[in-house]
């Protein structure tokens, strides 16, 4: 039976957070050696890179992959390091802004290409742009960083890790 009656709502009920889906498994508990290895890989991957570039890359990949847990973590970390909110909010449209440096833009372009491998792999032009901005060691670290955040995103999305409501 249906009715045309409406349930009265209040501003409080309109603004109440909706619970996230239940987490499927807790990886650190069930695969602790793997989780420790991922944490060590993450630490090694960012070695020698500018912390601002690290957080922009991690946040951009996480946005592309739709990993809410990582988006929350890396936006929070970036802001704690002094990153400006308007840059983080415009990250999906970085090409249309003037506030990312040439080095950051090269890192973001490489992040997109590596993250979206099925959409043309990593074009030579994207690689060349990154190679102009980063020396070989930095470029190797950048590739490691992008690969690592993509692995974390796949862990977060598949296990339904979710940030706490704020």
N, C-alpha and C positions, 0 to 999 in steps of 0.2 A: 504494500500500500504506500502510495506517495502522498505528500502533502505540500501545500504551497506555503506553509508556515516557514518563516526564517528564524534562525536562532540568533538572538541578540549577541553582538560581539562588543567587546570593549577594546580600547586602544591597547591594553595590556595583552589581550589574547591575540590581537593582530601582530604584535611584535614578539611574541614568545617564540624562542627557537624551536625548530623541529628536530627531534633526536636524529642523530646520524645512524646509518645502518650499523648493525652489530659487527664488531670486528670478527673476522672468521677464525683467525689463529693469532697467537702471540709468538712471532718468530724468535725473539731473543730467548724465550723460555723453551721452545721446542727444537730450535736449531742454534744453540748458543755458540758453538764453534764457528759456524758460518757467519753469524751476526757479528762476532768479534772480528772476524776476517774482513767483513764489509766495512766496519768502523775503521780498521787499520788502513784499508784501501782508500777510504774517504780522506783520511788524514794525509796519506802519502800523495794523493792526487792533487791536493791544493798547494803542496810544497812549492815555494818560489813564485807563486802567483799573487797578484794584487788582491787583497781581501774584497775590495769592491767588485772587481771582475768576477771573483769566485761567487759571490752572492747573486750578482746579476745573472750569471750563467745558470746557477742552480735554480733560481726563481723562474727564469724564462723556460727552461726545460720542464720544470714542474707545472707551469701554466699550460704548456703545449700538451703535456701528458695528462692533465686533469688530476693531479695528485694533491688533494686538499691538505693533507697533513704536511707535505713538503712546502706547499705554497705558504701556509701559515708559518712554518718554522723559518723559512728563508726570508720572508718579508720581515718578520720580527727581528731576525739576526741582522739584516741589512739596515733597518732603522736604528738598532742598537749601535751599529758602527757609524751612524751619522748620515746614512743615505737619506735623500730627500724623498718624501712621499710622492710628489708629483712624478718623479722619474719611475718609481715602482708601479704606480697606477697606469702609466703610459707605456710600460714595457711591451705589451702586445702590439703596440703601434710604433715601435722604436724608429722605424724607417721614416716616419712622417714627423719626427721631432728634431729639434736642433740641440738637445741637451745631452746627447751621448757622444763621447769622444770617438775618434777614429778607431782607437784600440778597442773600446767597448763595443762598437758597432761590428768590428771584425769578429770579436768573440761571440756576439749574439748571432751573427749570420752563420758561423760555424756550428754553434749550438743547434740552430734550426736544422741545418743540413744533416748533422749526425743524428739528431733526434728523429727526424722524419726521413730515414734512409729510403723508404719505399717511394718517396716523391722526388726521385732524381739523384739519389746517392749524394755524394759531396762533390759538387761541380768544381772544376779546376779554378774558376774565377773566385769562388768562395775560399778555397784553400790558399790561393795566391794572395788574396787580401789579408788573410790571417798570417801568412808567412811574412808579409811586409810589416806587420805590427808586432809580431812576437818572434824572438829568436828560436832556434830549433829546440832548445831545452824547454822553453816556455810553451812552445807549440805542442810538444810531447805531453807536458803536464796538462795543457788545456784539453787535449783529446782524452787523457785519462780522467780528468774532472767530468767531462761531458758523459763519458761512458759510465762513470760511477753514479752520477745523479740519475741517469736513465735507469740504472739497476735499482737504485733506491725507489724511484717512482714506480717501477713495476712491482716491487715488494709492497709498497704502500697501497697501491690501487688494488692489487690482487687479494691482499689480506684485509682490505677495507679499514686501514688505519685512518683515524679521523681526529682532527684537533678538537680540543675541549671547547665548548661554547664559551664565547667571551661576552 
